[in-house]
């Protein structure tokens, strides 16, 4: 992810932006490229302890921010719980399979839901739950 270091910050996309505190922010940004087609926007260089203060990626037309834990600044690591990040996609099966193939744990396979969409969930190696929602596929 070194190619974006030192670049000026880009405009933030989206109305609400998730800022995730994960163990290994740069690694998460790289993983999100493979799993979700993320585009790296900006990375601050790691500090002397190897922590990254800020990683900015675009996923599915929106910004997502990542940081390593900085407990000395009140931002210690807390495992993710009680939320998911949802991606509206055209093809839930393909998006979910890409995430699983990249290393996510598929904990809910794609299926047609009672509310009329196709839906699936997977957890990434950093503990973040991702949901995929889209139209039912023709013929299902």
C-alpha positions as CSV (number, residue, x, y, z in Angstrom):
1,X,0.0,0.0,0.0
2,X,3.0,2.3,-0.1
3,X,1.9,3.9,-3.4
4,X,-0.6,6.1,-1.6
5,X,1.6,7.2,1.2
6,X,2.4,10.9,1.3
7,X,-0.5,11.7,-1.1
8,X,-2.9,14.4,-0.1
9,X,-6.2,13.2,1.5
10,X,-9.0,12.7,-0.9
11,X,-12.6,13.8,-0.6
12,X,-14.7,11.5,1.5
13,X,-17.5,9.7,-0.3
14,X,-20.8,8.8,1.4
15,X,-23.2,10.3,3.9
16,X,-22.0,8.2,6.9
17,X,-18.5,6.9,6.9
18,X,-17.5,3.9,9.1
19,X,-14.1,4.4,10.8
20,X,-12.9,0.9,11.9
21,X,-10.2,0.3,14.5
22,X,-8.6,-3.0,13.5
23,X,-5.4,-4.8,14.3
24,X,-3.5,-4.3,11.1
25,X,-5.1,-1.4,9.3
26,X,-2.7,-1.5,6.3
27,X,-3.2,-5.3,6.0
28,X,-7.0,-4.8,6.2
29,X,-6.9,-2.2,3.4
30,X,-4.9,-4.7,1.2
31,X,-7.3,-7.5,2.1
32,X,-10.3,-5.3,1.2
33,X,-8.8,-4.8,-2.3
34,X,-8.9,-8.6,-2.9
35,X,-12.1,-9.3,-1.1
36,X,-14.3,-6.3,-2.1
37,X,-12.5,-4.5,-4.9
38,X,-11.5,-1.6,-2.6
39,X,-9.6,1.3,-4.1
40,X,-6.8,2.6,-1.9
41,X,-7.2,6.4,-1.5
42,X,-4.7,7.4,1.2
43,X,-2.4,5.9,3.8
44,X,-0.4,7.6,6.5
45,X,3.0,6.0,7.0
46,X,3.3,3.7,9.9
47,X,4.7,5.1,13.2
48,X,7.8,3.7,15.0
49,X,5.7,0.9,16.5
50,X,4.4,-0.2,13.0
51,X,0.9,1.2,13.6
52,X,-1.0,3.1,10.9
53,X,-3.0,6.0,12.1
54,X,-5.2,6.3,8.9
55,X,-6.1,4.2,5.9
56,X,-8.8,5.5,3.5
57,X,-10.3,3.2,0.9
58,X,-13.3,3.4,-1.4
59,X,-15.6,0.3,-1.5
60,X,-18.7,0.2,-3.6
61,X,-18.7,4.0,-4.2
62,X,-18.2,4.9,-0.5
63,X,-15.4,5.8,1.8
64,X,-14.2,3.5,4.6
65,X,-11.6,4.5,7.1
66,X,-9.3,2.2,9.1
67,X,-6.8,2.7,11.9
68,X,-4.7,0.6,14.1
69,X,-5.4,0.8,17.9
70,X,-3.9,3.8,19.7
71,X,-4.8,3.1,23.3
72,X,-2.7,6.1,24.5
73,X,-5.1,8.3,22.6
74,X,-8.3,6.6,23.9
75,X,-8.6,4.3,20.8
76,X,-7.7,0.9,22.1
77,X,-8.7,-2.3,20.4
78,X,-12.2,-3.6,21.0
79,X,-13.4,-6.6,19.0
80,X,-16.1,-5.8,16.5
81,X,-19.6,-6.9,17.7
82,X,-23.2,-6.0,17.1
83,X,-22.9,-4.5,13.6
84,X,-22.2,-5.3,10.0
85,X,-21.2,-3.3,7.0
86,X,-23.7,-3.9,4.1
87,X,-22.8,-3.7,0.5
88,X,-25.6,-3.4,-2.1
89,X,-24.4,-5.4,-5.1
90,X,-25.8,-6.5,-8.4
91,X,-24.8,-10.2,-7.9
92,X,-24.8,-11.3,-4.2
93,X,-23.4,-14.8,-5.1
94,X,-20.4,-13.4,-6.9
95,X,-19.6,-10.8,-4.3
96,X,-19.9,-13.3,-1.4
97,X,-17.8,-15.9,-3.2
98,X,-15.1,-13.3,-4.0
99,X,-15.0,-12.4,-0.3
100,X,-14.8,-16.1,0.8
101,X,-12.2,-16.9,-1.8
102,X,-10.1,-14.0,-0.4
103,X,-10.2,-15.3,3.1
104,X,-13.5,-14.3,4.7
105,X,-15.5,-16.8,6.6
106,X,-18.8,-17.3,4.9
107,X,-21.3,-17.5,7.8
108,X,-24.5,-17.1,5.8
109,X,-24.6,-18.4,2.2
110,X,-26.5,-16.4,-0.4
111,X,-30.2,-17.0,-0.3
112,X,-33.4,-15.3,-1.4
113,X,-35.0,-13.6,1.6
114,X,-38.6,-13.1,2.6
115,X,-38.3,-9.4,2.1
116,X,-37.5,-9.9,-1.6
117,X,-33.7,-9.6,-1.9
118,X,-30.9,-12.0,-2.1
119,X,-28.7,-11.7,1.0
120,X,-25.5,-13.2,2.4
121,X,-22.9,-12.5,5.2
122,X,-19.2,-13.2,5.7
123,X,-16.7,-12.2,8.4
124,X,-13.3,-10.9,7.4
125,X,-10.1,-11.9,9.1
126,X,-10.1,-8.6,11.1
127,X,-13.4,-9.5,12.8
128,X,-15.7,-7.3,10.7
129,X,-19.1,-8.7,9.6
130,X,-20.0,-7.9,6.0
131,X,-23.4,-8.3,4.5
132,X,-24.3,-8.4,0.7
133,X,-27.7,-7.5,-0.5
134,X,-29.0,-7.4,-4.0
135,X,-31.8,-8.5,-6.3
136,X,-32.9,-12.1,-6.6
137,X,-31.2,-13.7,-9.6
138,X,-33.4,-14.7,-12.5
139,X,-34.5,-18.3,-12.4
140,X,-34.1,-18.7,-8.6
